[in-house]
Amino acid sequence: MRHATSLRVGPVTFRVGADWRGPVALVDALYAGHPRAAAIPDFTVRLEAPRPWRRWVRPQVAIAGDLTMPGALPLPLGHALLAAEMAMNLQLALGWRRHLLLHAAVVERDGHAIVLTGESGAGKSTLAALLTARGWRFLGDEFALLAPATGLLHPHPRLLSLKNESVAAVAAASPGGHWGPWLRGTPKGDLRHLVPDARALAAADLPARPALILFPRFGAAAATRAVPTSEAFVRLTQASTNYVALGEAGFVTLTRLVTDVPAIAIDYPDGAAGVAAVEAVWAAR
């Protein structure tokens, strides 16, 4: 690869390389507060042209790395940051075995963490960002890393991906936030990436004890309900990318989580109502 950088996000190290200087410089700038990978990285991400002429003629970026997904469509060069984030997600989802992975955002207060998980559009990323603006520590947006040996959640504070109207809401709540550029017209809508704050980066090696599992749903009338252990277990198996690959360790780890930690579903019509619902559930736990 012509241009490359390395970084460590919590326990995971990446090498990110590209056919162009610009994407690597942008990754370097947005991940400037993260430590560099000191040794051989866990995963390599490659941002490369799918055909040689695509470096210059209507440049395109293939989402590639040590692990790939056949049939993944390339993105325009202007969306290279999204391609890098998607490629890092893919490496972790397909190749990581040290933790049980849950597709979730995680925030922490006083050593105890909330796992926010749900389908795309449920609002977990926006809620995590708004809670961080209110003093919660941000552990991660895309993956929760649950250690089988200890049951602790380990931080993975990557860039926080926000889309469409949620960008303005979070920017208003975090006026001093460090943002990446607008990525317009992506397959996920109009995106911006929020850099984790200094507190999240300073504590990127400090795990937290899971204390609450929340299943948020944005755009519905305000409501909360307790989620039975059996339902939480099934929903979290569907939210995990490596539950099956971990075998017995995955089953034991997830069983312990849903047995020890209460799960609640919250519906909310807007960000302010969502934050209020989370704070109320947290206070009453």
N, C-alpha and C positions, 0 to 999 in steps of 0.2 A: 504494500500500500504506500502511496506517495507521501501521505501525511498521516500522522497518528498521534494519539495522546493516550494516557492511562489514568484511571481513577479508581478510588475505593469508596463504595457506598455501604456503610455498615460492614458486614462480614464478607461482602462480595466485591471482587475486583474485575475490572473490565479494561480491555484495550480497544479503543475506537479508532479505526483507520478509514481513510477516504481517498478517492481519486482527486478530490478538490481540497484546497486549503480552507475555504470558507466554513464548511460544516465543522471541521475540527477546531477551528478558532472559536466558533460559537459554543461548542461543547466545552472547550477550555474556559471560556469566559463565564458561562453559567454554572459550571462546576468548580469554579476557582476556590471555593471554600472547602471543598472535599480534599482529603489526602490523596496523593498519587499512589498508584499501585507500585509497591516496592520490589516485587518479584514477578515470577511468571503469573499472568492473570488467570483467573478462573475461566473467563470467556473472552473471545475476540469478536468484535462487531465490525463488519465491513460495509461501508457505504460506497458502492461501486456502480459504474455504469453497466446496465444490462447488455449493451453492445458497445464496442469501442467508440463509434461515432456519437453515441449518446453523451459523451463527455463534453461535446461542443454544440451539437445540433439538437435543439430542444432537449437540454440535458435532463436525464432521469436518474433516480437513485434506486437501486435494488436493495431490499431489506434482507441482509445476509449476515452470516457469521459462522461460528463453529457449528451451530445447529440452524437448519433452515426449514421453511415450510414450503413445499412445492406448490407452485401456482400463485404465490404471493405477487401481486401486481406492483410494479415500480411506482414511485412517486416523483413528482417534479422536483428539480433541484431546490427550489424555494421551500420545499417541505422536508429538507434533509434532517432537520432537528427532530421532526416527528418520526422519520424513518429510523434515526438513531435510538430514540426512546422505544419504538416498537421492537427493534432488533434486540435491545437489552432485555425487554420483557420476554421476548421469545427464548433467549438463551436461558434465562432463569426458569421460566415455566417448564421447559423441556429438559433442562440439565441439572437442576439443583436438587440435592438429596440430603443436605445437612439439617434442613428444617422442613416441617410441614408448611406448605405454601397455601395461603388463602387469598383469593382476590378480594382485597379489602383495604380501606384506609384505617390508620391507627393513630390515636392521640392519647396522651398520658397526663395525669395529674397526680402528684404526691406518690409516685411510684406505681400507680395502678392505671391500667389502660382500658380504653374502649375500642372494640373492633367494630367498624362500620362496614357492613357488607351487603351487597345487593346487585341486581342487574344494572347494566349500563343505563344511565339516566335516573337512577334512584336518588342521586344527589350526595353520595358519600364523599366525593372529592370536595364539593363545595362546602359541605358541613365541616369536614376536617379543616379546611382553610379558615372558615369563620370561627371555629372553636380555637384554632391557633391564634387568631387575632385577639381572642379573649383570654389568652394566657396559658392555654393548653400547650404541651410539647408535642410537636409533630414527629411521628415515627415513620410514617410512610403513607403513600397514596395508592399504589398499585398492588403491593403484596404485603401481607402480614406474614412474618417469619416466626413460626412457633417451634421452639426447641423441644424435641422429644424427651430429652434427658431431664429437663428442668420444668417444662411447661411455661417458660418465659417467652415473651415476645421481644424479638431483637429488631432494632431499628434498621430501616432501609430507606433513608430519606432522599429519594430521588426528586427530580423536579415534579411539581404538582401540576397536573394537566387540567386546565379549566376551559370550558367552551361556552360560546355564545353569551347569553345574558349573565351567566355566573361570573364572568370576568369583571364586569363593572361592580357587581355586588361585593366581591372580595376586595377589589381595589379600593372601594370606599371604606371598607372595614380595616384595611391594612394600607394606609396611605404611603408608608415608607417602604413598601415591598419592592423587591428586585424582580423584574419581569423579563422574559424573553420576548422576541418579536411576535407580532401578530402573524399567524399562519392562516390565511384566508382560503376558504373553499376546499378544505381537506375532506376526506371521507367521513370525518367525525364532526364536521362543521367548522366554524371559525374558532381557532384555538390560540391560547397563550399559556406559557409555562411560568409558574411562580417558583422562584428559588426558595428552598427552605430557609427559615430564619436562622440567626446566629445561635440561638439556644438549641435548635434541632441539630445543627452541625457540631456544636461543642459536645453534645451528649450522644453522638452517633454510635458509640460503643456501649451505651448504658441500657440494658434491657428493662422491661417492665412486666409486672404481673397482670395478666388479663383479669378484669373485674366485671366487665359487662360486654355482651354481644348485642349489637343493635342492627336491625334490618330496616333501614329507612326507606320511605317511599315519598317522593316529591310530587306535588301537584294534586294532592287529595285533601279532603277535609281532615282537620286535626283529630287524631285518635291514637291511642296506644293499646297494646294488648300483650300479655305474656305469651311467649312462644314455647310450646312444650319441648322437652328435651329431644324427643324423637324427631319432631319437625326440624329443630335446629340442626340436628345431626345430618339429616338428609340434605338440607339446604347447604350446609357447609361442605359436604362431600362434593356437591355440584360446583361449589365455589373454589375448590382446590384443584390445582393443576398437577399435583404429584401424589395425591392420596393413594391411588392404586399402586404407583411405582414404589412407595414406601412399604407396602404390604402391612404386616402386623404392626410395625412401629407407627404407621399412619393411623390405623384403627385405634390403637391404645391412646395415642396422643389426642386424637379428636374426641374420643369417648371421655377422656379426662376433662377436656375443655368444656364440653356441653354439660357434663355432670356437675362440675364445680362452679361454673359461671352462669349466671342468669342471662336469658335471652329475651329481648323485647322487640316487638315491631312498632315502629312509629310512622304515622302518616302526617304530612305537614304541607300546608299550601305555599309557603315561601320560606326564605332563608331565616328570617327572624323567628318565625314560629318553630322552625326546625331546631335552631339553637336553644330556644326556650324549652322545647320538649326534651332535648338531650340533657340540659342542666337539671330539669325537674326529675327526670328518671334517675340521674346520677345521685341527686340529693336523697332520693327515696330508696335507694338500693339497700 
